[in-house]
Structures are given as C-alpha cells and as structure tokens.
Amino acid sequence: MAAVIEQDGRFLLVEEQTQGGLRLNNPAGHLEPGESPAQACVRETLEETSHAFKPTALVGVYLARPGAADADGGAADPGLTYLRFAFCGELGAADPRRPLDHGIVRTLWMDEGELRASRARHRSPLVLRCVSDYLAGRRHPLDLIHCDPSLWA
C-alpha cells in the first residue's frame, strides 16, 4: 500500500535505511491482517511520516518483481512479486511527538524533476510510476476495491 501525497507540486517521500543504503520511497508498506488496503495506507503513512492521511481515490494497482538484486541490496527471491495499491488523498497535520517507523530516516518533499533526477535512489521503479500516473490524472473510486466482511471476521 502506498500514498501519493502532493502539495503545491511537491510530493511527500520517505528516506529509509536499507541494506543497499538510503533509498527514497512513497510512504508505503504491507497489509496487516484484518485491514483493507485503504486502512493499511492510512496506518503506513502515519507510521512513516507522523501525518494523518485520508485516501480519496485509488491512483492505480501495480505489479513488480525485484531485479537481479532487490532494493535492500540482497539477492532477489525469484518468486517474489510486489502488488501495490497506490492511493492519493488529503494529508493531515503531523504529530511532532510521534517517532518515525524503524528504518525511516526522514521525510522530504520533492517535485517531479527532483524525483526523476533521483531515480537511482528509488526503492522501486513504482515510486516514480505512481507519481506519473497521479500527474496524468488517474483517479479511481475507493469502492473499486471490494472488501468482503470475512476480512474482519
């Protein structure tokens, strides 16, 4: 789950420590048991940026496989595939008392040019792809993702 957060032409990113060094990423993470993709995006954004986030649209759904070496610098699992749901929405206030998630060094704002120039530091090729789709106006209703009640049973 990933958040594409834009304000005044700049995008909120996180700089995170990985085995391969410092990498840039959208606020993103994994789905936990019992939560919807949108709920996971809200939680991950809060954990990684200390900001509240309210998803308003789905930008896209993405599949990617790591290359010869994954973004953490280790050997890639040949069976590993990432499924990313990218949401855009409204950024709330930061909680200055809340620590950033383990591994997150800082948050930063970058414009499209800065993002393109820093591709070698992106955690995944999906970082720029999600922002590009957002800039292209791709927006899908949140109810495109159906969550069966059994998810919370």
Secondary structure as a PSIPRED ss2 file (coil, helix, strand):
# PSIPRED VFORMAT (PSIPRED V4.0)

   1 M C   1.000  0.000  0.000
   2 A E   0.000  0.000  1.000
   3 A E   0.000  0.000  1.000
   4 V E   0.000  0.000  1.000
   5 I C   1.000  0.000  0.000
   6 E E   0.000  0.000  1.000
   7 Q E   0.000  0.000  1.000
   8 D C   1.000  0.000  0.000
   9 G C   1.000  0.000  0.000
  10 R E   0.000  0.000  1.000
  11 F E   0.000  0.000  1.000
  12 L E   0.000  0.000  1.000
  13 L E   0.000  0.000  1.000
  14 V E   0.000  0.000  1.000
  15 E E   0.000  0.000  1.000
  16 E E   0.000  0.000  1.000
  17 Q E   0.000  0.000  1.000
  18 T E   0.000  0.000  1.000
  19 Q C   1.000  0.000  0.000
  20 G C   1.000  0.000  0.000
  21 G E   0.000  0.000  1.000
  22 L E   0.000  0.000  1.000
  23 R E   0.000  0.000  1.000
  24 L E   0.000  0.000  1.000
  25 N E   0.000  0.000  1.000
  26 N C   1.000  0.000  0.000
  27 P C   1.000  0.000  0.000
  28 A E   0.000  0.000  1.000
  29 G C   1.000  0.000  0.000
  30 H C   1.000  0.000  0.000
  31 L C   1.000  0.000  0.000
  32 E C   1.000  0.000  0.000
  33 P C   1.000  0.000  0.000
  34 G C   1.000  0.000  0.000
  35 E C   1.000  0.000  0.000
  36 S C   1.000  0.000  0.000
  37 P H   0.000  1.000  0.000
  38 A H   0.000  1.000  0.000
  39 Q H   0.000  1.000  0.000
  40 A H   0.000  1.000  0.000
  41 C H   0.000  1.000  0.000
  42 V H   0.000  1.000  0.000
  43 R H   0.000  1.000  0.000
  44 E H   0.000  1.000  0.000
  45 T H   0.000  1.000  0.000
  46 L H   0.000  1.000  0.000
  47 E H   0.000  1.000  0.000
  48 E H   0.000  1.000  0.000
  49 T H   0.000  1.000  0.000
  50 S C   1.000  0.000  0.000
  51 H E   0.000  0.000  1.000
  52 A E   0.000  0.000  1.000
  53 F E   0.000  0.000  1.000
  54 K E   0.000  0.000  1.000
  55 P E   0.000  0.000  1.000
  56 T E   0.000  0.000  1.000
  57 A E   0.000  0.000  1.000
  58 L E   0.000  0.000  1.000
  59 V E   0.000  0.000  1.000
  60 G E   0.000  0.000  1.000
  61 V E   0.000  0.000  1.000
  62 Y E   0.000  0.000  1.000
  63 L E   0.000  0.000  1.000
  64 A E   0.000  0.000  1.000
  65 R C   1.000  0.000  0.000
  66 P C   1.000  0.000  0.000
  67 G C   1.000  0.000  0.000
  68 A C   1.000  0.000  0.000
  69 A E   0.000  0.000  1.000
  70 D C   1.000  0.000  0.000
  71 A C   1.000  0.000  0.000
  72 D C   1.000  0.000  0.000
  73 G C   1.000  0.000  0.000
  74 G C   1.000  0.000  0.000
  75 A E   0.000  0.000  1.000
  76 A C   1.000  0.000  0.000
  77 D C   1.000  0.000  0.000
  78 P C   1.000  0.000  0.000
  79 G C   1.000  0.000  0.000
  80 L C   1.000  0.000  0.000
  81 T C   1.000  0.000  0.000
  82 Y E   0.000  0.000  1.000
  83 L E   0.000  0.000  1.000
  84 R E   0.000  0.000  1.000
  85 F E   0.000  0.000  1.000
  86 A E   0.000  0.000  1.000
  87 F E   0.000  0.000  1.000
  88 C E   0.000  0.000  1.000
  89 G E   0.000  0.000  1.000
  90 E E   0.000  0.000  1.000
  91 L E   0.000  0.000  1.000
  92 G E   0.000  0.000  1.000
  93 A E   0.000  0.000  1.000
  94 A E   0.000  0.000  1.000
  95 D C   1.000  0.000  0.000
  96 P C   1.000  0.000  0.000
  97 R C   1.000  0.000  0.000
  98 R C   1.000  0.000  0.000
  99 P C   1.000  0.000  0.000
 100 L C   1.000  0.000  0.000
 101 D C   1.000  0.000  0.000
 102 H C   1.000  0.000  0.000
 103 G C   1.000  0.000  0.000
 104 I E   0.000  0.000  1.000
 105 V E   0.000  0.000  1.000
 106 R E   0.000  0.000  1.000
 107 T E   0.000  0.000  1.000
 108 L E   0.000  0.000  1.000
 109 W E   0.000  0.000  1.000
 110 M E   0.000  0.000  1.000
 111 D E   0.000  0.000  1.000
 112 E H   0.000  1.000  0.000
 113 G H   0.000  1.000  0.000
 114 E H   0.000  1.000  0.000
 115 L H   0.000  1.000  0.000
 116 R H   0.000  1.000  0.000
 117 A H   0.000  1.000  0.000
 118 S C   1.000  0.000  0.000
 119 R H   0.000  1.000  0.000
 120 A H   0.000  1.000  0.000
 121 R H   0.000  1.000  0.000
 122 H E   0.000  0.000  1.000
 123 R C   1.000  0.000  0.000
 124 S C   1.000  0.000  0.000
 125 P C   1.000  0.000  0.000
 126 L H   0.000  1.000  0.000
 127 V H   0.000  1.000  0.000
 128 L H   0.000  1.000  0.000
 129 R H   0.000  1.000  0.000
 130 C H   0.000  1.000  0.000
 131 V H   0.000  1.000  0.000
 132 S H   0.000  1.000  0.000
 133 D H   0.000  1.000  0.000
 134 Y H   0.000  1.000  0.000
 135 L H   0.000  1.000  0.000
 136 A C   1.000  0.000  0.000
 137 G C   1.000  0.000  0.000
 138 R C   1.000  0.000  0.000
 139 R C   1.000  0.000  0.000
 140 H E   0.000  0.000  1.000
 141 P C   1.000  0.000  0.000
 142 L H   0.000  1.000  0.000
 143 D H   0.000  1.000  0.000
 144 L H   0.000  1.000  0.000
 145 I C   1.000  0.000  0.000
 146 H C   1.000  0.000  0.000
 147 C C   1.000  0.000  0.000
 148 D C   1.000  0.000  0.000
 149 P H   0.000  1.000  0.000
 150 S H   0.000  1.000  0.000
 151 L H   0.000  1.000  0.000
 152 W H   0.000  1.000  0.000
 153 A C   1.000  0.000  0.000
